[in-house]
Amino acid sequence: MTSLDSFAITKKWPAAHPDRIQLYSLPTPNGVKVSILLEELGLPYEPHRVSFDTQDQFSPEFLSLSPNNKIPAILDPNGPDGKPLALFESGAILVYLASKTGQFIPADTAGRYETLQWVMFQMGGIGPMFGQLGFFHRFAGKEYEDKRPRDRYVAESKRLLGVLDQRLEGRDWVMGDEYTIADIAILPWVRNLVGFYEAGELVGFSQFKNVARVLEAFVARPAVVKGLTIPAA
């Protein structure tokens, strides 16, 4: 195992446990995907808070690991071939950790790609659309007199919830009986939409019974309860 000292990010966030996966994150919908999966897997890891208040995400050290200045990012000291691996983008990290451990992703090829399509559904649809809705509903966008931008994202968010609700009909989880990284990718964003963004009424969340049912099961999982608070303030 190669030392992590050669990675610039460890100068700003020194590794107290360099043998563990280093997580650089915040408890946002994208950030908690990785902390939840790490908790579900039981892998040893060391979390580091990337504070937006002090613009840590734009620091040279963080950009050396995550050039798109987005959380989360990880540094795995025991990556492929025993060499350290640095990764950014939450979806890529989920796939990597699931593949590394052989957990929360089907072993068969068809099941694996079906799971990945739902991860991409979140990355390309739910995340961007729910995030824009949050901007126009809760944050600066609410000051705009023209409500057409907000309403556009409301309509698309409702459509996406409908797709997800139909998928969950008769299923415990996105992939059926098996809880996977597809659930870990999608459900933190649903939770944020109706919780932090306070947009449940706006999108008519009560009509999406299957989504609400599965979200309730998700947030009751011990690993989810813990992962939602990491990194701590």
N, C-alpha and C positions, 0 to 999 in steps of 0.2 A: 504493500500500500504506500503510495507516494505521499509525502508531506503536503498539507494544504497551504503551507506558508508561501508557496509560489503564486497563489491566487490573490490578486490585489484586494479583493473584497474582505479577506480576513484581516487586513490592516485596520479597517474601520469597524468590523465586527469580529473580534478575535474568537477563535474556536476554543472554548473551555474543554470540549470533548471532541478532538479532531478525528476520532474513530467513528463518529456518528454522522448521519446525514445532517447537513447544515441547511436550515430552512430560513429564507429571507422573505418576510411576508407581513401582512396585516389581516385582521379578521373581516375581510370584505367577502362578497360572494365568490370571487375568483380565488382569493387567498385561502379561505377555509376549505376549499375542495381538497387541497393538499394536506393540510393539518388533519382533516377528518380521515383521509385515506391512511395517513401515517398512523393515526390512532387505531383505525380498524385493523391494520396490518400488525401492529405491535412492534414496529421497527424503532430502534433507538434513534432519536433525532434531537437536534438542538435548535430551537427557534430563535430568530433574531428579528426584532421589530424594525421595519423600514418606515420611519415616520414621515408622513406627508406634510405634517406641520412644519418640519424643518427641512423639507424638500430633499430628504435622503435619497429619493428615487432618481434624482439628477446628479448625485455625487459621482465622481469618476470611479470610485470603488464599486458602486452598485452597477453603473453602466458597463463596467468591465465584465460583469456576469450576465446582465440583462440589458442589452443595447437598446431595447425599445422602451426602457425606463418604466416597465410594468412589473408589479408583483403578481404572483409569487415567483421565486427562483430557488433552485436548490443546488447544492454542491455535495455530491455523493463521493466520499473518499474511497469507496470500494465499488467502482463502476465496472463496466465491461473489461474483461481481461485484468481485473484487479487494479485498474487505473482510475484516478478521480474523474468524475464526469460532472460538468456544469450544465444545467438546463434552465431555460426560462420558458414561459407559456404554460399555463395551468393544464391544458389538455394534453400536451406532450409529456408533462410530468406525471399525470395520472396514468397514461399508457405505459410509460417507462416503469413506474413502481409496480403496477399490476403485472407487467411482463416479467419483471425482475423476480417477483415472488411467486408468480403463478396463481395469484388470488384476485378475486373480484373481476375477472375477465374469463370468458369461456375458453377451454383448452382447444376445442374444435375450431377449425378455420372459419366455417360459416358463422358460428356463434360469435367468434371474435369480431368479425367484420360487421355483423349486425349490431353488436354493442358499440363499435366505433362509429357507426353511422349516427347513433343517438348522441354520442359525445359531440360529434360534429354539428348535430342539430342544435345543441346548446351553444357551441362556440360561434356558429355562424348566424344563429337566429335569436334564441332566447336571451343570451347575454347582451348583445348589442341593442336589441329592441327594448328589453326591460330597462336597460341602463339609460337609453334615451328618454323613455317614458318617465323614469325617475327624475331626470334633469328637468323636463318640462312640467312635471307635476309638483315636485317637492322643492326643487332648487331654483336657480336663476330663471329658468324658463317660465315659471309661473307669473313672472312680471310682464311677459309678452301679451299684448292685447289680442294679437292674432292667435287663435287657438287651433288653427289648422295643423301646425306641426305636432302639437300635443295629441290632437285627435287622430293623426296618422299613426302615431306609435301606440295609442290606445287600441285602435282597430287591429293592428298587426299583432300586438300582445294578446289580444283576445283570440285571434286566429291561431296563434301558436299554442295557447292554452287548450284550445279545442282539439288540435292535433294530438297533444299530449294526453288529454282526457280520453280520447278515443283509443289511444294506444294502451292506456291503463285499464280499460274495460275488461273485467274478468281476470286481471293480473295483479299480483301482489307488488311487483316492481316492474320497471320498464322492460326487463327481459323475461318476465314471468315469475317463476318461483325464486330465481336467483338474483340476489342483490349484487349490483355491479358498479363499475365506475361510471356508467351512464346515469345512475341515480345520484351518485356523488357529484357529478358535473351539473345536473339539472336542478336538483331540489334546493340547493342554497340560493339560487336565483329566484325560485318561486317564493321561498320564505322571505327574501328581501323585498320582493314586489309587494306582498301583502303586509309586511311588517314595517321595515325601515322606510320604504317609499310610500307607505300608507295609500296604496292604489287599489286595494281589494275591491272597494265599491265601484271605483271608476271602471274596472275591467269586468265587473260582474262575477267576481270570483266564486260566489256562492253557487253558481250554476255548474261549476266544474267539480262535481262530487268526487270523481275518481282521483283527481289531482289532490284535492283536499285530504282525502283518505290516506293516500300514500305519503303526503307531506307530514301528516300526523305521526305515521309510523316511523318516518325518517328521523324526525326531531326527538323521538323517544329513545333512539339508540344511544347507549352510553358513550360510544366513541364520537358520535355527532355532538352530543352535549358538551363534551370536552373540547373537541376540535373547533367548535364555533367561537371559543374564547382565546384562541392561540393565533399569534403571540399576544400575551397579556399586555395591558397598558403599562 
